[in-house]
Amino acid sequence: MTLRIEGELRAVAIDRIFRDGGRLWIVDYKTSTHEGGALDKFLDRELERYREQLEGYRAAFPGEAVGLGLYFPLVKGWREW
């Protein structure tokens, strides 16, 4: 998909985009694995790691209510904002 982000056209691969109850959701799937404890801390760090990427996607939809999410299928983890 080609999006205008911060005034420039960029080709991006969005894993999942859908509308639910008037809100547009952009979800990025991550195949990261995590062994050991502190899964929540790991997921929180990953959210910070990928926040800028997804915020850029959100910027391409001005005026829309956009939810952003990261899904980690290998650890059944989810973070949204």
C-alpha positions as CSV (number, residue, x, y, z in Angstrom):
1,M,0.0,0.0,0.0
2,T,1.3,3.5,-0.7
3,L,0.6,6.1,2.0
4,R,1.4,9.7,2.3
5,I,3.3,10.0,5.6
6,E,4.6,13.3,6.7
7,G,4.2,14.7,3.3
8,E,6.0,12.0,1.4
9,L,4.8,8.9,-0.4
10,R,5.9,5.7,1.1
11,A,5.3,2.1,0.1
12,V,4.4,0.1,3.3
13,A,3.2,-3.4,4.1
14,I,0.4,-3.3,6.6
15,D,-0.4,-6.7,7.9
16,R,-4.0,-6.1,8.9
17,I,-6.3,-3.1,8.5
18,F,-10.1,-3.2,9.3
19,R,-12.9,-1.1,10.6
20,D,-14.7,-2.0,13.8
21,G,-17.5,0.2,15.2
22,G,-16.4,3.3,13.3
23,R,-12.7,3.0,14.3
24,L,-10.1,2.0,11.8
25,W,-7.6,-0.5,13.2
26,I,-4.1,-1.0,11.9
27,V,-2.4,-4.2,13.3
28,D,1.2,-5.3,12.8
29,Y,2.0,-9.0,13.3
30,K,5.3,-9.7,14.9
31,T,6.9,-13.1,14.9
32,S,9.2,-12.4,17.8
33,T,9.6,-15.1,20.4
34,H,10.2,-14.8,24.1
35,E,11.5,-17.5,26.4
36,G,11.5,-17.2,30.2
37,G,9.5,-14.8,32.4
38,A,8.5,-11.2,32.2
39,L,6.4,-11.6,29.1
40,D,4.5,-8.4,29.8
41,K,7.8,-6.4,30.1
42,F,8.9,-7.9,26.7
43,L,5.7,-6.9,25.1
44,D,5.9,-3.4,26.5
45,R,9.4,-3.0,25.1
46,E,8.3,-4.2,21.7
47,L,5.5,-1.7,21.7
48,E,8.0,1.1,22.3
49,R,10.3,-0.4,19.6
50,Y,7.5,-0.3,16.9
51,R,5.5,2.7,18.1
52,E,7.0,5.1,15.6
53,Q,6.4,2.8,12.7
54,L,2.7,2.4,13.5
55,E,2.2,6.1,14.4
56,G,3.5,6.8,10.9
57,Y,0.7,4.6,9.5
58,R,-1.8,6.4,11.7
59,A,-0.6,9.8,10.2
60,A,-1.7,8.6,6.8
61,F,-5.4,8.7,7.9
62,P,-6.0,12.3,9.2
63,G,-9.4,12.9,10.8
64,E,-9.9,9.1,11.3
65,A,-10.2,7.5,14.7
66,V,-7.4,5.0,14.4
67,G,-6.5,2.2,16.8
68,L,-3.0,0.7,16.6
69,G,-2.1,-2.8,17.6
70,L,0.8,-5.3,17.8
71,Y,0.0,-9.0,17.7
72,F,2.6,-11.6,18.6
73,P,1.0,-15.0,17.5
74,L,3.9,-17.1,18.8
75,V,3.5,-15.9,22.4
76,K,-0.2,-15.0,22.1
77,G,0.6,-11.4,23.0
78,W,-1.3,-8.2,22.2
79,R,-0.6,-4.5,22.7
80,E,-2.9,-1.7,21.5
81,W,-3.0,2.1,21.8
